[in-house]
Amino acid sequence: MEERKKVKVAIQQQNKQSEKNPYEKVLTPKSKKKTISKLSLWTVLKSAFFALIVGAVFGIGMLIFLDISNPATTQTQEDPTPVTADDEDSTENNSDGESIQYSGGSYEVFQLGVFSTEENASAFQTSLNNIPSVVVPNEDQFYLLTGILHESVDESVIESHLQSKGLDKNDGYYLTSWSFEEKTVSANEDNETWLDEGRSLLDVSDLNGEWEEELTSWLGNYPQSMEDHQYVNELINLTTRETDGDSNALLNRATMYLTLNLLFESI
């Protein structure tokens, strides 16, 4: 009886030792080392290298195709765009002429007023229709000027004439200094000769009747590019004015000379 009990206890202990902890697999998992065979690694590298070769060949082929199909890249310097007759005429018409040298200078001029707007200056100019004048924009203001003291113009004659028209010195007008900037005037084939002749009209010692006739003749030949120029139109108005007496005619010519300087300075 005692022997049977010992055998039974021995069997139960053996069974307990052979049982597996149910949490062992979760708490202490066995790591399995992954290995890549040499054959599979070579296969991957070979596939990647082959893909690179195919991509490069395809990219070069597309670049060659696009270069051939684009007509803008096929034109060479040996096959320039032909120049038509119209293009040749346009090139000739746009060619520059000689430059005209304008010497400028400083003069005493008769100032009739200063205005904030061109409209006001023009309105006052119209009210003085018996006195030749020209509107001159300068630094956001508009000056109304008449006459310039050229070497052939007698100041006292002009002052007497203005006084006879109801304008007193330092009240109705001022004698002020005015400077014209020396510059090089750009000319082209359309206006080169005309500008050169006009410049010569500034190099005179006497503003007499003969000079006025030359100026009037010169104005009659103005080029189309100068048709709407402010001072060209002012000069035309001055040459068509009726003058009453020698003093008025002298002031008119002095205003023409002033406007001619303004024209060259503005070009």
Buried (B, 14 or more C-beta within 10 A) or exposed (E): EEEEEEEEEEEEEEEEEEEEEEEEEEEEEEEEEEEEEEEEEEEEEEEEEEEEEEEEEEEEEEEEEEEEEEEEEEEEEEEEEEEEEEEEEEEEEEEEBEEBEBEBEEBBBBBBBBBEEEEBBBEBBEEBEEBBBBBBEEEEEBBBBBBBBBEBBEEEBBBEBBEEEEBEEEEBBEBEEBEBEEBEBBBBBBBBBBBBBBBEBBEBEEBEEEBBEBBBEBBEEBBEEBEEBBBBBBBBEBBEBEBEEEBBBBBBBBBBBBBBBBBBBEB
